[in-house]
Amino acid sequence: MSKESQTSGKRPRRSFTEEFKRDAVNLVAVEGYSFNRAAQAVGVSSNSLRGWYKKYAPEPEACSEDATFQQLQEENKRLRKKLREAEMEREILKKATAFFAKESQCPCSF
């Protein structure tokens, strides 16, 4: 049996501490690195870093009353995106609830 057939060709799954993930996110959020550059610097995929960013990035502060028009537009864009995500999550939950309610009422016997 060859060595190739014994392994699936995938790298072993690595686990990272929460502190490591937060430090990696800070490269993007605080230091201004791009996702690709920060991911390369810490040795992870940019997809992993993006997931960590969603989980650990600090919430942007709301604009102050003396904010510029551009700042208000950017905040509006961010809030609209967040609203779309929340609406999509709500729709998924509605469908899941209906599915499981229907499934639990089924008098099917196996």
C-alpha positions in Angstrom: 0.0 0.0 0.0 1.5 3.4 -1.0 1.8 6.2 1.4 -0.5 8.4 -0.7 -3.4 5.9 -0.4 -3.0 6.0 3.4 -3.6 9.7 3.8 -6.3 11.8 2.4 -3.9 14.5 1.2 -5.3 17.0 3.6 -3.2 18.8 6.2 -4.1 18.0 9.8 -6.5 20.4 11.3 -4.8 23.0 13.4 -6.5 24.7 16.4 -5.7 28.2 17.6 -6.3 30.0 20.9 -8.8 32.8 21.2 -5.9 35.1 22.0 -4.1 34.2 18.7 -7.3 34.8 16.8 -7.9 38.2 18.4 -4.3 39.2 17.7 -4.7 38.2 14.0 -7.9 40.2 13.8 -6.2 43.2 15.3 -3.7 43.2 12.4 -6.7 44.0 10.2 -8.9 46.1 12.5 -6.2 48.2 14.2 -3.0 48.0 12.2 -4.7 48.3 8.8 -3.4 45.2 7.2 -5.4 43.7 4.3 -7.0 40.3 5.0 -4.6 38.5 2.7 -1.5 40.2 4.1 -2.5 39.6 7.7 -3.4 35.9 7.0 -0.1 35.3 5.3 1.7 37.0 8.2 0.2 34.6 10.8 0.1 31.6 8.6 -3.6 31.0 8.2 -6.1 31.2 5.3 -7.7 34.5 4.5 -11.1 32.7 4.9 -10.3 31.7 8.4 -9.2 35.2 9.2 -12.4 36.6 7.8 -14.4 34.3 10.0 -12.5 35.3 13.1 -12.9 39.0 12.1 -16.7 38.6 12.0 -16.5 37.1 15.5 -13.9 39.2 17.2 -13.6 42.5 15.5 -14.7 45.5 17.6 -18.0 47.1 16.6 -17.4 50.4 14.8 -18.6 53.4 16.8 -21.6 55.3 15.6 -21.0 58.6 13.9 -21.0 61.7 16.1 -23.3 64.6 15.5 -20.7 66.5 13.7 -19.9 63.7 11.3 -19.2 64.4 7.6 -21.5 63.4 4.9 -19.1 60.7 3.8 -18.9 59.2 7.3 -22.7 59.1 7.5 -22.9 57.4 4.1 -20.3 54.8 5.3 -22.2 54.2 8.5 -25.5 53.9 6.6 -23.9 51.4 4.2 -22.6 49.3 7.2 -25.9 49.3 9.0 -27.8 48.4 5.8 -25.5 45.4 5.3 -26.0 44.4 9.0 -29.7 44.6 8.6 -29.7 42.5 5.4 -27.7 39.8 7.3 -30.1 39.9 10.3 -33.1 39.6 7.9 -31.6 36.7 6.1 -30.8 34.9 9.4 -34.4 35.5 10.5 -35.8 34.0 7.3 -33.5 30.9 7.8 -34.8 30.5 11.4 -38.4 30.9 10.3 -37.9 28.1 7.7 -36.1 25.9 10.2 -38.8 26.4 12.8 -41.5 25.5 10.2 -39.6 22.5 9.1 -39.0 21.1 12.6 -42.6 21.9 13.7 -43.9 20.0 10.7 -41.5 17.1 11.3 -42.4 16.8 15.0 -46.2 16.5 14.0 -45.6 13.7 11.6 -47.2 10.4 13.0 -44.8 8.4 10.8 -43.5 5.1 12.2 -40.2 3.7 11.2 
